Amino acid sequence: MDLDLLKKKVRNDQYRLTEHADRERENDGIEIKELKRALLECELLEDYPDDLRGPSSLVLGFDSGGRPIHMEES
């Protein structure tokens, strides 16, 4: 996983949330701007290059209040 590429895509709004991810975001009260902030400062926790659904990664970032936000990137 290339974190620099992920961050570039976030800065350029070249990403999408799945319906599930968007629903979870709303349920957790996370605003899009906070999600983007967390992605721009995230760290790689786990990488799954051979996932059956396709390569994916688990990343962790924090919102402006320090709340941890973990996301799966694929």
VMD Tcl script that draws the C-alpha trace (Angstrom):
set ca {
  {0.00 0.00 0.00}
  {1.23 3.44 -0.93}
  {0.16 5.90 1.79}
  {1.43 8.87 -0.23}
  {-0.82 7.90 -3.14}
  {-3.79 7.44 -0.78}
  {-3.23 10.90 0.72}
  {-2.88 12.45 -2.73}
  {-6.21 10.92 -3.76}
  {-7.87 12.24 -0.60}
  {-6.49 15.75 -1.21}
  {-7.83 15.62 -4.79}
  {-11.20 14.10 -3.78}
  {-10.41 10.99 -5.84}
  {-11.88 8.46 -3.45}
  {-15.27 6.94 -2.73}
  {-17.00 5.54 0.30}
  {-18.97 2.35 0.03}
  {-22.58 2.49 1.21}
  {-21.54 0.46 4.25}
  {-18.67 2.81 5.08}
  {-20.86 5.88 4.69}
  {-23.55 4.36 6.89}
  {-20.97 3.51 9.58}
  {-19.52 7.02 9.33}
  {-22.96 8.54 9.85}
  {-23.79 6.15 12.72}
  {-20.52 7.14 14.43}
  {-21.15 10.85 13.88}
  {-18.01 11.35 11.80}
  {-18.14 14.27 9.38}
  {-16.53 13.92 5.97}
  {-13.98 16.65 6.82}
  {-12.92 14.65 9.89}
  {-12.67 11.46 7.85}
  {-10.47 13.25 5.32}
  {-8.33 14.69 8.13}
  {-7.83 11.21 9.56}
  {-6.91 9.82 6.14}
  {-4.41 12.60 5.49}
  {-2.60 11.77 8.71}
  {-3.16 8.02 8.84}
  {-0.69 5.25 9.45}
  {-0.74 1.77 7.99}
  {-1.73 -0.90 10.51}
  {-2.10 -3.97 8.30}
  {-1.73 -4.75 4.63}
  {-3.69 -7.52 2.88}
  {-2.27 -7.83 -0.65}
  {-3.81 -11.28 -1.18}
  {-7.34 -10.58 0.12}
  {-9.96 -12.56 -1.84}
  {-11.89 -9.34 -2.55}
  {-8.73 -7.68 -3.85}
  {-5.78 -5.99 -2.17}
  {-6.73 -3.91 0.86}
  {-5.22 -2.28 3.92}
  {-6.26 -1.20 7.39}
  {-5.26 2.34 8.34}
  {-5.66 4.42 11.49}
  {-6.06 8.17 11.77}
  {-7.53 10.60 14.28}
  {-10.15 13.31 14.11}
  {-9.51 16.84 15.38}
  {-10.58 15.78 18.88}
  {-8.14 12.86 18.96}
  {-10.81 10.20 18.42}
  {-9.32 7.21 16.56}
  {-10.82 6.38 13.17}
  {-9.83 3.12 11.50}
  {-10.60 2.51 7.84}
  {-10.16 -0.24 5.33}
  {-8.70 0.91 2.03}
  {-9.07 -1.13 -1.11}
}
mol new
graphics top color blue
foreach p $ca { graphics top sphere $p radius 0.5 }
foreach p [lrange $ca 0 end-1] q [lrange $ca 1 end] { graphics top cylinder $p $q radius 0.2 }
display resetview
